[in-house]
Amino acid sequence: MISIQQIQYILSLSEEKQFQKASELCFVTQPTLSMQVKKAEQMLGGQLFDRSRSPLEMTKFGNELLPIFRDIIADYSNIENVVLKKDGLYKEEIKLAIIPTIAGYMIPELYNEWKKTLPNVQLTIEELKTEEILSSLEDRKIDIGILAGPIINPKWRTIPLFKEEIKAFLPSKKGTDIKLEHLVNEHPWLLTKGNCLRTQMMHFCQLKSDESKDNWDYEGGNISLLENMVLINGGYTLVPEFYMNKNTKDYKRIFSAANEVPAREVVSLVPNKSPKMKFLEAIIRTVQLEYNKGTSNSSLSILNWK
């Protein structure tokens, strides 16, 4: 049967889709990697990669084996971990990904709490957009993702964390509440494509894909920057409850025609089976304890991120 080393080569090639890049990642020459992958295919009795495509694509046979290969590598790593634990050298590594519009407030507020809660864990945190988190979970590059729901996929456990209201940053209007119709003649400032809050804003405010365009425009990558653009140029942007600056009263609660206010549900995604589950659950509990004291308004309308 094929070796662990050959499986690692196959997984690297499936991710990089080029022999040269995969060989560099595996610290071997390109001919060595190519030869080992070919030997593995001969032992398995079928091609794993369609070499006529550029970049490379997995064959149907390869795609069927890919999740099995990932499980084998994960189980093999667990053997190494048991040995390290026996020798007192083990430190669990957890890879956490968070979408930018949540990471902006969550990481500064909970980083020290995570360090205290998980003293024997090496925690790596990165910002990824929603689709990137889903892809990274699929490829086992991360252990847990925190993002806006709803997410329904039998491959992962979806755990609700909290709900947060979404308000309009609109300094030009007085008062604390506005109707959705009041935004019609205001210029919308949007996040870049791929941010789920952009999609939610376009759905709720009934914007078309090109509606924010005029003679000059800017699409920002972070909410604080968009708030500054509103202050300088007018218009509005939408801001989640926990991202809001507590030192300003320029945020307005928005009511739709049905008298509902927009909100999003923040969820965590974890594998159905993971040897790291007790650590992942500890992260989840800290988030729930910190943010579940938010709004519980029954008129919240949960926006879809798609």
C-alpha positions as CSV (number, residue, x, y, z in Angstrom):
1,M,0.0,0.0,0.0
2,I,1.1,3.6,-0.5
3,S,3.2,5.3,2.2
4,I,2.5,8.2,4.5
5,Q,5.1,10.2,2.5
6,Q,3.3,9.6,-0.7
7,I,-0.1,10.6,0.8
8,Q,1.5,13.9,1.9
9,Y,2.8,14.5,-1.6
10,I,-0.7,13.8,-3.0
11,L,-2.3,16.2,-0.6
12,S,0.2,18.9,-1.3
13,L,-0.3,18.5,-5.0
14,S,-4.1,18.6,-4.6
15,E,-3.8,22.0,-2.9
16,E,-1.0,23.6,-5.0
17,K,-2.2,22.1,-8.3
18,Q,1.3,22.4,-9.7
19,F,4.2,19.9,-9.4
20,Q,6.8,22.7,-9.0
21,K,5.0,24.4,-6.1
22,A,4.1,21.2,-4.4
23,S,7.7,19.9,-4.6
24,E,8.9,23.2,-3.0
25,L,6.4,22.8,-0.2
26,C,7.5,19.2,0.4
27,F,11.2,20.1,0.2
28,V,11.9,17.6,-2.6
29,T,12.7,17.9,-6.3
30,Q,10.0,18.0,-8.8
31,P,11.0,14.7,-10.5
32,T,11.0,13.0,-7.0
33,L,7.5,14.2,-6.2
34,S,6.2,13.3,-9.7
35,M,7.7,9.8,-9.5
36,Q,6.3,9.1,-6.0
37,V,2.8,10.3,-7.1
38,K,2.9,8.1,-10.2
39,K,4.0,5.1,-8.0
40,A,1.1,5.7,-5.7
41,E,-1.3,5.8,-8.6
42,Q,0.1,2.5,-9.9
43,M,-0.4,0.8,-6.5
44,L,-3.9,2.2,-6.2
45,G,-4.8,1.2,-9.8
46,G,-6.0,4.5,-11.1
47,Q,-5.0,8.1,-11.9
48,L,-5.5,10.7,-9.1
49,F,-4.7,13.7,-11.2
50,D,-5.8,14.9,-14.6
51,R,-2.4,16.0,-16.0
52,S,-4.0,17.3,-19.2
53,R,-5.4,20.2,-17.2
54,S,-3.5,23.3,-16.2
55,P,-3.6,23.8,-13.3
56,L,-3.9,20.2,-12.3
57,E,-7.3,18.8,-11.4
58,M,-8.2,15.8,-9.3
59,T,-9.9,12.9,-11.1
60,K,-13.2,11.5,-9.8
61,F,-11.1,8.6,-8.3
62,G,-8.8,11.1,-6.7
63,N,-11.6,13.1,-5.2
64,E,-13.1,10.0,-3.7
65,L,-9.8,9.2,-1.9
66,L,-8.9,12.7,-0.8
67,P,-11.0,12.8,2.4
68,I,-9.6,9.4,3.3
69,F,-6.0,10.6,2.8
70,R,-6.7,13.6,5.0
71,D,-8.1,11.3,7.8
72,I,-5.0,9.1,7.5
73,I,-2.6,12.1,7.9
74,A,-4.7,13.4,10.9
75,D,-4.6,10.0,12.6
76,Y,-0.8,9.8,11.9
77,S,-0.3,13.2,13.6
78,N,-2.3,11.9,16.6
79,I,0.3,9.1,17.0
80,E,3.1,11.7,17.1
81,N,1.1,13.8,19.6
82,V,0.7,10.8,22.0
83,V,4.4,10.2,21.9
84,L,5.1,13.9,22.7
85,K,2.6,13.8,25.5
86,K,4.3,10.8,27.0
87,D,7.6,12.8,27.0
88,G,6.0,16.0,28.3
89,L,6.8,17.9,25.1
90,Y,3.3,18.2,23.6
91,K,1.5,21.5,23.0
92,E,-1.8,21.3,21.0
93,E,-2.0,23.6,18.0
94,I,-5.3,25.2,17.2
95,K,-6.0,27.1,14.0
96,L,-8.8,29.6,14.3
97,A,-10.2,31.6,11.4
98,I,-12.6,34.6,11.8
99,I,-14.2,36.8,9.2
100,P,-12.9,40.4,9.3
101,T,-16.1,42.1,10.5
102,I,-16.1,39.9,13.6
103,A,-12.3,39.6,14.0
104,G,-12.1,43.4,14.3
105,Y,-13.6,43.4,17.8
106,M,-13.4,39.8,18.9
107,I,-9.6,39.3,18.7
108,P,-8.7,42.3,20.9
109,E,-11.4,41.5,23.4
110,L,-10.8,37.8,23.8
111,Y,-7.2,37.2,23.0
112,N,-6.0,37.4,26.6
113,E,-9.0,35.3,27.7
114,W,-8.1,32.6,25.2
115,K,-4.5,32.6,26.5
116,K,-5.7,32.2,30.1
117,T,-8.3,29.5,29.2
118,L,-5.9,27.5,26.9
119,P,-2.5,27.7,28.6
120,N,-1.1,24.6,26.9
121,V,-2.3,25.5,23.4
122,Q,-0.5,27.2,20.5
123,L,-3.4,29.3,19.1
124,T,-3.0,30.6,15.5
125,I,-5.6,33.2,14.5
126,E,-6.2,34.5,11.0
127,E,-8.8,36.6,9.2
128,L,-10.5,34.9,6.2
129,K,-13.6,35.7,4.2
130,T,-16.5,33.3,4.5
131,E,-15.8,31.2,1.4
132,E,-12.1,31.0,2.4
133,I,-13.1,29.6,5.8
134,L,-15.4,27.0,4.3
135,S,-12.6,26.0,1.9
136,S,-10.0,25.9,4.7
137,L,-12.2,23.7,6.8
138,E,-12.7,21.4,3.9
139,D,-8.9,21.1,3.4
140,R,-8.2,20.7,7.1
141,K,-6.2,23.9,7.2
142,I,-8.1,25.3,10.1
143,D,-9.8,23.6,13.2
144,I,-12.6,26.1,13.8
145,G,-14.2,29.0,11.9
146,I,-16.2,31.9,13.3
147,L,-18.5,33.6,10.8
148,A,-22.0,34.8,10.0
149,G,-24.7,32.1,9.5
150,P,-26.7,30.4,8.6
151,I,-24.4,27.6,7.5
152,I,-25.9,24.1,7.0
153,N,-23.5,21.4,6.0
154,P,-23.5,17.8,7.3
155,K,-19.7,17.8,7.2
156,W,-19.5,20.2,10.1
157,R,-21.2,21.1,13.4
158,T,-22.7,24.5,13.4
159,I,-22.8,26.0,16.9
160,P,-24.7,29.3,17.4
161,L,-22.6,31.8,19.3
162,F,-24.7,35.0,19.5
163,K,-26.9,37.4,17.5
164,E,-26.0,41.1,16.9
165,E,-28.1,43.9,15.6
166,I,-26.9,45.8,12.5
167,K,-27.3,49.5,12.6
168,A,-26.7,52.3,10.1
169,F,-23.8,54.7,10.7
170,L,-25.6,57.9,9.5
171,P,-24.4,61.1,11.2
172,S,-26.6,63.3,9.0
173,K,-29.8,62.1,10.6
174,K,-31.0,63.1,14.0
175,G,-32.6,60.7,16.5
176,T,-31.9,57.1,17.3
177,D,-34.3,55.3,14.8
178,I,-34.8,55.5,11.1
179,K,-37.0,53.8,8.5
180,L,-35.4,51.8,5.8
181,E,-36.9,54.2,3.2
182,H,-34.7,57.0,4.7
183,L,-31.6,55.3,3.2
184,V,-32.9,55.4,-0.4
185,N,-31.4,58.8,-1.2
186,E,-28.2,58.3,0.8
187,H,-24.9,57.0,-0.7
188,P,-24.0,53.5,0.5
189,W,-20.4,52.7,1.4
190,L,-19.7,49.0,1.0
191,L,-17.1,46.5,2.0
192,T,-15.2,44.8,-0.8
193,K,-16.8,41.8,-2.6
194,G,-16.4,38.5,-0.6
195,N,-17.3,40.1,2.7
196,C,-20.7,38.7,3.9
197,L,-21.7,42.0,5.5
198,R,-21.6,43.6,2.1
199,T,-24.0,41.0,0.8
200,Q,-26.3,41.4,3.9
201,M,-26.3,45.2,3.4
202,M,-27.2,44.9,-0.2
203,H,-30.1,42.5,0.5
204,F,-31.5,44.5,3.4
205,C,-31.1,47.9,1.7
206,Q,-32.3,46.5,-1.6
207,L,-29.2,47.7,-3.4
208,K,-28.1,46.6,-6.9
209,S,-24.6,45.5,-7.6
210,D,-23.6,48.8,-9.2
211,E,-25.7,51.2,-7.1
212,S,-22.9,52.5,-5.0
213,K,-21.0,53.7,-8.1
214,D,-20.8,57.3,-9.2
215,N,-18.1,59.4,-10.7
216,W,-15.7,58.5,-8.0
217,D,-16.1,55.8,-5.4
218,Y,-14.3,53.6,-2.9
219,E,-14.9,50.1,-1.6
220,G,-13.2,49.6,1.8
221,G,-11.9,46.5,3.4
222,N,-12.7,47.5,7.0
223,I,-15.6,49.1,8.7
224,S,-13.7,51.9,10.6
225,L,-12.4,53.1,7.2
226,L,-15.9,53.2,5.8
227,E,-17.1,55.2,8.8
228,N,-14.4,57.7,8.1
229,M,-15.6,57.9,4.5
230,V,-19.1,58.6,5.7
231,L,-17.9,61.4,8.0
232,I,-16.0,63.0,5.2
233,N,-18.2,62.4,2.2
234,G,-21.7,61.8,3.6
235,G,-23.9,58.7,3.0
236,Y,-24.0,55.7,5.3
237,T,-22.7,52.2,6.0
238,L,-24.0,49.4,8.1
239,V,-22.2,48.4,11.3
240,P,-22.7,45.3,13.5
241,E,-23.6,46.0,17.2
242,F,-20.3,44.8,18.8
243,Y,-18.2,46.7,16.2
244,M,-19.8,50.0,17.1
245,N,-17.8,52.8,18.6
246,K,-19.3,53.4,22.1
247,N,-18.2,57.1,22.0
248,T,-20.5,58.2,19.3
249,K,-24.3,58.3,18.9
250,D,-24.3,58.4,15.1
251,Y,-25.6,54.8,14.8
252,K,-29.3,54.5,14.0
253,R,-31.6,51.5,14.5
254,I,-33.2,50.7,11.1
255,F,-36.8,49.5,10.8
256,S,-38.1,47.8,7.7
257,A,-41.6,48.2,6.4
258,A,-42.5,45.1,8.4
259,N,-41.1,46.8,11.5
260,E,-38.1,44.4,11.7
261,V,-34.5,45.4,12.4
262,P,-31.6,43.8,10.6
263,A,-29.3,41.4,12.5
264,R,-26.8,38.6,11.9
265,E,-26.3,35.4,13.7
266,V,-22.6,34.6,14.4
267,V,-21.8,30.9,14.5
268,S,-18.8,28.6,14.8
269,L,-18.1,25.7,12.5
270,V,-16.1,22.7,13.7
271,P,-15.6,19.2,12.3
272,N,-18.0,16.5,13.3
273,K,-15.1,14.6,14.7
274,S,-12.0,16.2,16.1
275,P,-9.4,15.1,18.7
276,K,-9.1,18.8,19.6
277,M,-12.8,19.1,20.5
278,K,-12.3,20.0,24.2
279,F,-10.1,23.0,23.2
280,L,-12.6,24.1,20.5
281,E,-15.4,23.9,22.9
282,A,-13.4,26.1,25.4
283,I,-13.0,28.8,22.7
284,I,-16.7,28.5,21.9
285,R,-17.7,29.0,25.5
286,T,-15.6,32.1,25.9
287,V,-17.3,33.7,22.9
288,Q,-20.8,32.8,24.1
289,L,-20.2,34.1,27.6
290,E,-18.8,37.4,26.2
291,Y,-21.4,38.3,23.6
292,N,-24.6,36.5,24.5
293,K,-25.4,39.6,26.7
294,G,-26.2,41.4,23.5
295,T,-29.6,42.3,22.1
296,S,-32.5,39.8,22.4
297,N,-35.0,41.8,20.5
298,S,-37.7,39.5,19.1
299,S,-38.1,41.8,16.0
300,L,-34.6,40.9,14.8
301,S,-34.5,39.8,11.1
302,I,-31.5,37.6,10.5
303,L,-29.9,38.5,7.2
304,N,-28.5,35.9,4.8
305,W,-24.8,36.2,3.9
306,K,-25.2,34.6,0.5
